[in-house]
Each structure stands twice: as structure tokens, then as C-alpha cells.
Amino acid sequence: LLTASVFLSSCQQPNEALNDRKKRENETEIDQYIKQNNLVATKTEEGLYFIQTKIVPTGQAPLTGDEVKYHYVTRRLDGVIVDSTNIAGNIPATVILNGLSTKNITLGRYAGLLRLKQGEEGSVLAPSYSDGGRVGTLLLPQYASVRYDLRIVSVRTENQQIEEYIKANNIAVTTKTDDGIRVSVTQARPDSVAITTGKTVTLKFTGKLLNGTKFDSN
């Protein structure tokens, strides 16, 4: 009991909150990991550590609105793999870049993708306090530091996504605006009243993503 008491007191400083203690422990663990593995890491503004492992200067850089397909391997800093895409079957994960949104992707993976181009590879060392969106598991506790190994397979711009969708679904575009909006009239009413500025319009609508997911309707 005395030995355990001495050990715990050495790990926790007086009046230190749990989150502060875990943050300090994560930083120490990652710093030791970088030194032991002779890594060249850059600390990002999000508090993550980024390591570029493959550079493709001519690769397409992903921007907001782009669709990114990528492979990843998630491992603890002791080397145990806790999650990954199906790399052997070449089934990558997909994310649409949306500013600071990290839905269905952790902040560590998301921030890493923003620093890579198509075909490039890199790793992110993420302390738990900077890895928003991660849910703790038995293999990877919530307060554990983690390493993400990333590779971008493909990048599709919004324009590419729309054009491929139009082609795949045989959509006849009747109007394209200067800001890139495509309109397809599916039921024409040439003798009906025209919609002009100042008129009140009642309409039925359904909003869907290009993958078919409905996000809004009246």
C-alpha cells in the first residue's frame, strides 16, 4: 500500500484536475515516442503532431467541399492496432471536407487529411484532448494518445462530383448558372405563371446528398 501511495503521488501533482493531468501525461508520452522513434514531427495549431512520410508534389490538395477517399490505420503508441480501413480489399473511407466539421471522423484524422495531397502519406500523433470525435473503447481508452497513419487515395472536387452524378444518372441539365448551379426541369409547364421577384411561392421540396441521403424536406 505504501509503495502504491508513493507511485500515485509521483504521477499526480497537488490540486491538478484530471483533464490537466491527462494532458500533461499525453504530452510527455508523445514527446518520448517521437524521440525513441527518431521522428520529425511538426506540432499543429490543433495540438497534434504531424509527420509527412510520402510527398507527391503534383498531387491534388483537398479543399472544402471536396470528397476525399483515404486509408488509415489507428494504433496505440505501444504499437497495438485498434482500427483501420480494409486496406487489403482496397476499400477506403470517405469524407466530404466541410470546414471544421468532423462528423464521423476524428479531429486527428481530419487534420491530417488537410495536410496531405492525393497519393501522399503521413502520420498524426494525437493526444486525447486534441482528438475530438473519438469514442473510448477497451482497446483504446478515452484518455490514451493515438497514432493515425494516413494515405489519400483520391480527391474529387465539388464540380467533379456533380458532373459524374449527372452522367451516372442521365440527368438532362437545362440551365447552368454562373456560380455553378445546375437545373434540370423534369416537368415543364410552359403556360403557367412565371416566378419573378416580388412573388410569393409555395413549393414542395426534398434535399438529398449525392449519395442519396435525405437531409431536408417539407
C-alpha positions as CSV (number, residue, x, y, z in Angstrom):
1,L,0.0,0.0,0.0
2,L,2.8,2.4,0.9
3,T,4.5,1.7,-2.5
4,A,1.3,2.3,-4.4
5,S,0.7,5.5,-2.5
6,V,4.2,6.8,-3.4
7,F,3.7,5.9,-7.1
8,L,0.3,7.7,-7.3
9,S,1.7,10.8,-5.6
10,S,4.5,10.9,-8.1
11,C,2.1,10.8,-11.1
12,Q,-0.3,13.4,-9.8
13,Q,0.7,16.9,-8.8
14,P,-1.2,18.7,-6.0
15,N,-4.6,20.3,-6.9
16,E,-4.2,19.0,-10.5
17,A,-7.5,18.3,-12.3
18,L,-8.0,15.0,-14.2
19,N,-8.0,16.7,-17.6
20,D,-4.9,18.7,-16.9
21,R,-3.1,15.6,-15.6
22,K,-4.1,13.6,-18.7
23,K,-3.0,16.4,-21.0
24,R,0.4,16.5,-19.3
25,E,0.8,12.7,-19.4
26,N,-0.2,12.7,-23.1
27,E,2.4,15.4,-24.0
28,T,5.1,13.5,-22.1
29,E,4.2,10.2,-23.7
30,I,4.2,11.7,-27.3
31,D,7.4,13.5,-26.7
32,Q,9.1,10.3,-25.6
33,Y,7.6,8.4,-28.6
34,I,9.0,10.9,-31.0
35,K,12.5,10.8,-29.5
36,Q,12.5,7.0,-29.3
37,N,11.5,6.6,-32.9
38,N,13.6,9.4,-34.3
39,L,10.6,11.1,-35.9
40,V,10.5,14.6,-37.4
41,A,7.1,15.9,-36.3
42,T,5.5,19.3,-36.6
43,K,3.1,20.5,-33.9
44,T,-0.1,21.9,-35.4
45,E,-2.3,24.7,-34.2
46,E,-4.8,22.0,-33.0
47,G,-2.2,20.5,-30.7
48,L,-1.5,17.5,-32.9
49,Y,1.9,16.2,-34.2
50,F,2.1,15.7,-38.0
51,I,4.7,13.6,-39.7
52,Q,4.9,13.5,-43.6
53,T,6.1,10.1,-44.8
54,K,5.5,10.4,-48.6
55,I,5.4,13.5,-50.7
56,V,3.7,13.8,-54.1
57,P,4.3,17.5,-55.3
58,T,1.8,17.2,-58.2
59,G,-0.9,15.6,-56.1
60,Q,-4.3,17.4,-55.8
61,A,-4.7,19.1,-52.5
62,P,-8.2,18.7,-50.9
63,L,-10.3,21.8,-50.3
64,T,-13.6,22.5,-48.5
65,G,-16.4,20.6,-50.4
66,D,-14.1,18.0,-51.9
67,E,-14.7,14.3,-51.5
68,V,-11.6,12.5,-50.1
69,K,-11.2,8.8,-50.1
70,Y,-8.4,7.6,-47.8
71,H,-6.9,4.7,-46.0
72,Y,-6.0,4.8,-42.3
73,V,-4.5,2.7,-39.5
74,T,-5.2,3.6,-35.9
75,R,-2.8,2.3,-33.3
76,R,-1.8,3.0,-29.7
77,L,1.7,4.2,-29.1
78,D,2.7,0.8,-27.9
79,G,2.1,-0.4,-31.5
80,V,-1.3,-2.2,-31.0
81,I,-3.6,-1.7,-34.0
82,V,-7.1,-0.8,-32.8
83,D,-8.8,0.2,-36.1
84,S,-8.2,0.5,-39.9
85,T,-9.9,0.6,-43.3
86,N,-9.9,-2.5,-45.4
87,I,-6.5,-2.0,-47.0
88,A,-6.2,-5.5,-48.4
89,G,-9.5,-5.2,-50.2
90,N,-8.8,-1.6,-51.1
91,I,-12.0,-0.2,-49.6
92,P,-11.1,3.3,-48.3
93,A,-13.1,5.5,-46.0
94,T,-14.8,8.6,-47.5
95,V,-15.3,12.1,-46.1
96,I,-16.6,15.3,-47.5
97,L,-14.5,18.2,-46.2
98,N,-16.7,20.7,-44.5
99,G,-14.8,23.4,-42.8
100,L,-14.4,22.5,-39.1
101,S,-17.0,19.7,-39.2
102,T,-15.6,16.4,-38.0
103,K,-18.8,14.2,-38.2
104,N,-18.0,10.5,-38.4
105,I,-14.2,11.3,-38.4
106,T,-11.9,12.2,-35.5
107,L,-10.1,15.5,-35.4
108,G,-6.8,13.8,-35.7
109,R,-7.6,12.0,-39.0
110,Y,-9.4,15.1,-40.3
111,A,-6.5,17.5,-39.6
112,G,-4.1,15.0,-41.1
113,L,-6.0,14.8,-44.4
114,L,-6.0,18.6,-44.7
115,R,-2.2,18.5,-44.7
116,L,-1.9,15.8,-47.4
117,K,-2.4,15.7,-51.2
118,Q,-3.7,12.9,-53.4
119,G,-1.2,10.0,-53.2
120,E,0.6,11.3,-50.2
121,E,1.1,9.6,-46.9
122,G,1.6,10.9,-43.3
123,S,1.0,10.2,-39.7
124,V,-0.6,12.1,-36.9
125,L,0.2,11.7,-33.2
126,A,-2.9,12.9,-31.3
127,P,-3.2,13.5,-27.6
128,S,-6.7,12.7,-26.3
129,Y,-7.6,16.3,-25.6
130,S,-7.0,17.3,-29.3
131,D,-8.7,14.3,-30.9
132,G,-12.3,15.4,-30.8
133,G,-14.9,12.9,-32.1
134,R,-13.1,9.8,-30.7
135,V,-15.1,7.4,-28.5
136,G,-13.1,5.5,-25.9
137,T,-13.0,1.6,-26.2
138,L,-11.4,-1.2,-24.2
139,L,-8.6,-1.3,-26.8
140,L,-8.2,2.5,-26.9
141,P,-9.3,4.3,-23.7
142,Q,-10.6,7.8,-24.0
143,Y,-7.6,9.4,-22.5
144,A,-5.0,7.5,-24.5
145,S,-2.7,9.1,-27.1
146,V,-3.1,7.6,-30.5
147,R,-1.3,7.4,-33.9
148,Y,-3.0,7.6,-37.2
149,D,-1.2,6.5,-40.4
150,L,-3.0,8.1,-43.4
151,R,-2.9,7.8,-47.2
152,I,-5.1,9.8,-49.6
153,V,-6.4,7.6,-52.4
154,S,-8.4,10.2,-54.4
155,V,-9.7,13.7,-54.3
156,R,-12.8,14.8,-56.2
157,T,-13.8,18.5,-56.3
158,E,-17.5,19.5,-56.0
159,N,-17.6,20.1,-59.7
160,Q,-16.3,16.6,-60.4
161,Q,-18.8,15.1,-58.0
162,I,-21.7,16.9,-59.7
163,E,-20.6,16.1,-63.3
164,E,-20.1,12.4,-62.5
165,Y,-23.5,12.3,-60.7
166,I,-25.2,13.9,-63.7
167,K,-23.6,11.4,-66.1
168,A,-24.3,8.4,-64.0
169,N,-28.0,9.3,-63.6
170,N,-28.5,10.5,-67.2
171,I,-29.7,13.9,-66.0
172,A,-30.5,16.5,-68.7
173,V,-29.3,19.9,-67.4
174,T,-31.5,22.7,-68.8
175,T,-29.8,25.6,-67.1
176,K,-26.3,26.2,-65.6
177,T,-25.8,29.4,-63.6
178,D,-22.6,31.4,-63.4
179,D,-22.0,30.2,-59.9
180,G,-22.1,26.5,-61.0
181,I,-25.7,25.5,-60.0
182,R,-27.3,23.0,-62.5
183,V,-31.0,23.0,-63.0
184,S,-32.9,20.1,-64.6
185,V,-36.6,20.7,-65.5
186,T,-38.3,17.4,-65.1
187,Q,-41.9,18.6,-65.6
188,A,-42.4,21.6,-67.8
189,R,-45.4,24.0,-67.5
190,P,-44.8,26.5,-70.3
191,D,-48.2,28.2,-69.9
192,S,-48.0,28.6,-66.1
193,V,-47.3,31.9,-64.2
194,A,-43.6,32.8,-64.2
195,I,-41.8,33.1,-60.9
196,T,-40.4,36.7,-60.6
197,T,-39.0,38.9,-58.0
198,G,-41.8,40.0,-55.5
199,K,-44.0,37.0,-56.0
200,T,-44.8,34.6,-53.1
201,V,-44.1,31.0,-54.0
202,T,-45.4,27.8,-52.4
203,L,-43.4,24.7,-53.1
204,K,-42.6,21.1,-52.2
205,F,-39.0,20.2,-51.9
206,T,-36.7,17.4,-50.8
207,G,-32.9,17.9,-50.2
208,K,-30.6,14.9,-50.8
209,L,-26.8,14.4,-50.8
210,L,-25.3,12.9,-53.9
211,N,-25.2,9.6,-52.2
212,G,-28.9,9.6,-51.8
213,T,-29.1,10.5,-48.1
214,K,-32.1,12.8,-47.5
215,F,-31.2,15.8,-45.2
216,D,-34.3,18.0,-45.5
217,S,-37.9,18.2,-46.9
218,N,-41.1,20.0,-46.2
